[in-house]
Amino acid sequence: MVDIGDWMTRLAGWGLPGATALPPVPAPMAGLLAPVRGEKLTGVLAAAVAAGDVDVTDTDRELLLTAHRDAMAEVLLLEDVLLDAVDLLDRAGVAHRVLKGSALAHLVHPDPAQRCFGDVDLLVEGRHVGRAVDAFVAAGGCRVQPQLSPVFDERFAKSVTLRWQRSVEIDLHRTLAPGPYGLLLRVDDLRSSPVRFELAGRALDTLPVDMHLVHGALHAALGDVEPRLGNLRDLALMLTRPGLDVDHVIGTARRWRCEAPVAEGLAAVEDLVGLVPLVKWAVDFVPSPDDVRLLAGYREREGRFRRQAMSSMRVLSTWSDRAAYLRSVARIPTRLRGRSR
């Protein structure tokens, strides 16, 4: 019998081209649900069981169905809040794009019920971040962390996190990555060529799939120290999507000066999809010495903010930007400096 880690990786690859059959579950469902939930795979396991590809007892099936209903109840709540958030930004005159959870569920997954998520992510233009934050605060929201300086959110931050309706977390993104790579990325590209997905009869703007792919790779490489299997499944589904323009994805990563983290994120999907063209490019990619130094700032959680701040100072192009950034980060309490912002 395979161990839980190997079985979970196979579950993440379920239904993908070339995926092998799932072996029997390696533990009783009561003990398996916590790691499955932690990896955002509850919906995938429910779909695999419904398809007859995983054999479980009646008791285990009921446990799984209860967990899946709970996960989908949370998703429906989040999507309800997302629709209200979009209305709020429209009234405030703030253009936006939906990122991650709901957008990927409806654009990429064969059934949106297979994609679990836990917050609402929206992309807004840097110069409009303050207006967006003010709109949410006026509607009863609150910032999770105070603003570092009057210019930090609009010029340097990856995102601003708020709590809003029913304490739902809203992440207002200015860019797609924390630290130096978020500063290098050409954010103007993110406002061009939006695509739409439908939610509850509404058409919502999001990024093209190739940009979602680059974003997902950046998140896998630079976000959590160990990417969740559910996020790797997102990448795998996009990598095996018919008509994916490999050269355009690589060109986007190069234009955004983030080839190294994109390659690292895509290489992590090899166990799910094998050496498809973009994964082969990623596995063969050799980062420059500068990229090796920048990537080191994203490793262990301890001291991560300090390392990223030092790297960010190096990539800022003007002395005025460096001075403004330094004045902002100098205000962060010592207890928060191990956290990525």
N, C-alpha and C positions, 0 to 999 in steps of 0.2 A: 504493500500500500504506500502511495506517495505521501510525503509529509504535507502539512497544511500550507506551507509557503509555496511549494511547487503546485499544489492543487489550485490555490488561489490564482497563480499566474496562468494556469490553463483555463480557469474560469474567465479571467479577463480577456482571453483570446477566443472564447466561445463564439461560434458563428462567423468568425473571420475566415477569409480564403485560406485554405491549407491547414486549418486548425485540426488537431487530433481530437478524438473522442475523449470526453471527460471520464476519468476513472471514478469508482465509487467514492462517495463523500468520506473524508478521512476522520470524521468525528461526528458525534451526535449533533443535531441541528442546534440544540440549546447552547452548545459550546462554540459552534461555528459562526453563529449570527453576529457576534461582536466583531471579529476580524473582517467578516464580509461587509458589515456596515461601515467599519473604519476605512475600508478601501473603496467605498462608494459603489459596491457591486451587488447590493440587495436586489435591484431591479433585474440585473443580468441573471442572477441565480434563479429568481422567480420565473423568468422567461425560459431558462434552460430546463427547469423542472416541468413547466407547462408544455414544453415541446417534447417531453419524454426522454431528454438526453441526460437527466440525472435521476436516478432511482432513489426515492426516499419513502419512509414509512408515512402512514396517514397522520400520525402525531407530528412528525417533523414537517409535513406539508402544511399543517395548520399553523405551526409556529412561524414558518416562513411567510405564509400568506398574511398573518397578523403583522409581521415586521414590514412586509412590503406595503400593506395598507397604511401603516404609520408613516413610512417614508414618503409615500405619494400624498398623504394628507399634508405633510410639511411642504412638499413641492408645490401643491396647489395653493397653499397659503402664500408662499413666496412669489408665485406667479401673479396672484391677486395683488400683492404689494407692488410687484414690478409694474403692473398696469397703472396703479395709482401714482407710482414714481414717475413714469413716463408722462402722465397727464400733468403732474406738478412741474416737470421741467419744460414741457410745452408751454404752459402758462407763463413760466418765467422767461421764455424766449431763449432757452439753452438747448442747442442741438446736441444730440446724444446718439450713442450706439450701444446696444445690449451686448455684453460680453459673457463668455463662459456658459454657466449652467443651462438656463432656458434656451439660449440661442443654439447651443450645441445639441441639446436634447431634440430640438425640432429640425435642425438643419442636417445633422450628421447621423444620428442614431436611427436604426430601422423602426423603433417604436420609442416615443419620448418617455414612456414609463420605465424604460431600462436605465435612464440617467437620473441619478440622485444628486442633489446639491443642497447647500445649506445657507446661501446668502444671495444677495442681488448685486450684480456687477454692471456698472454703466460707465461708458467712456464719455468724457466731456473735454472740450477744448480748454487748455490751460488758463487762458485769460477769462474763462467763464466759470472756473471752479468756485471762486468766491461767491458768485451769484447763485450757483447751484446749492452750495452749502447754506447760504442765507435762506433760500427758499425752503429747504428741509427743516432748518431750525425754526423758521416762522410757522411751519406746519406741525411743530411739536417734536421734531427730531433733536438729537444732541450728538455732539462730536464725541468720539471715544477718546481722542487725545487732543490737547489744546494745540492751536496753531503755533508753529515755532517763530514765525515772523510774518509781517504783512506780505512778503513776496515768496515765501517758501512753497506754498501750495501751488501757485500758478507757474513757478519756474523750475522747481526741483523735485517735488514730491512724486512718488509713484501714484499715490491715491490718498484720498481722505475717507476715513471710515466713520459712519454715523450709525446710531440706533434710531429706528423710526417706528412705524406702526407695529404694535405687538412685539416690540424689541427686536424686530428684524434688522440684521446687519446690512447696511447699504454701503458698498464700496464705490466711490466716485473716482475713477481712474483718470489721470492725466496722460499716463504712458503705460507701457505693458510690462515693465520690469523694474525692480528696485535697483538702487545703486547706480554705478557708472553706466551699465548697459542701458538703463532707462533714460539716461541723459544723452547717450549717443544716438538712440533710436530717432528716426525722422518722424515725429508725431504728425506732421502735416499729411503724410501718406494715409493716416488712419481715417481721415475725413473724406477721402476720395472713394468713388465707386462703391457706395453701400449696397448691400443686398437686403432682402426682406424675408422674414418668416412670419407665419400667422400664429397668433395666440388669442384664443377666445374671440375669434372673428376680427381681430385687430392686426394690421400689418405693422410690424416693428422693424426698425433699421438695425442692422448688425454689420459685421465685417465680412468680406468675402472669405470663402473657406480657406484659401491659401494663407491669408493673414491670421485666421484662427489657428492654422497649423503652426505658423511661426510663433504665435503667442503661446500655444500649448507647449511647444518645445522649450521656450524661454522659461515657462513656469516649472516644467519638469527639471530643468537644469538649475534654476536660480531661486525657486520658491522654497518649498519644503526641502529639508536636507535629504529626505528619501521620498521621491514622488509616489503618490498613491496610484494603485493599479487602475482605478477608475479613470484617472487622468491619462494614463498611458493608453487605455482603451480608446479614449477620444482620439489620440494621435493615430493609433492603429487604424481606426475607421476612416480617418481622413487620408492616411497614406495609401489605403487600398481603394480609395474612391475612384471610379472610372473618370478619365479625363483630367486627372490632376496634372498640372503643368510643373514638372520637376524643375526645369530651368528657371521658371518664374519664381518658385519658392527660394531657390538658391540665390537668385539675383536680388530678391527682397532682403534676405539675410545679409547679403554683402552690402547692399545699399544702406541698410540700417547699422552696419558695422557690428553685427552680432552673430557672425558665422560660427564662432567657437561655441557659445552656449546653445545655439540652435542645433549644431552638430551633436553636442553632448546630450541634449534632450532627445533627439531622434534616435541616437544610438541605443538609448535605454529601451526602445521598443523592439529591438531585434528578437527577443524571446517570443514576442507575440506575432510578428509578421515575417520574420526571416530577413534576408538581404534584398528587400525590394529596393529599387534604384535610390531613393532618398536615404534609406538606412545605410546602404553600401557607401554612399557619399559621406555620410556622417561617421561611419566606422573608420573610413580611410582618412578623414580630415585630421590635419596636424595643426594645432593652435600655435600662434606666434608666441614668442616670449612675453610680449605685452599682454596677450590674452591669458596666458598662464597666470600672470600676476593679478589680473583683474578677477579671474575665476576663483583665485584663492580667497578672495574676500567674501565668497558666498558659502564657504564650507561650514565648519562647526558653528552651532548657534552662539556659543560663548564668544563675545567680542566681535560678532558679525557687523554690528552697526559701525564700530570704530574702523574696522578694515574697509568697509564699503565707503565710509566718509573720506578716508584718505585717498582711495582710488578715484572717487568722484571728483575730488579737487584736481586730480591730474588730467581728467578728460574735459573739464570745463575750459572753454576756448578763450575767455577774456578775464582780465584781472578783476573787473567789476563783478562778474558772475562769481568768481572765486571768493571775493570779499563778502558778497551777499550770502553765499552758501555758508562760509565759515561763521559769520555773525549768527546765522540761523541755528546751526547745529551746536554752537557753543552754549545755547540756552537749554539743551536737553538735559534733564536730571541724570545723574550717573546711573541710577537704577534702571533707566530705560535704554541705556546705550548698547545693550546686548541684543536689542530687538531691531529687526529690519523695518523700515518705514516706507 
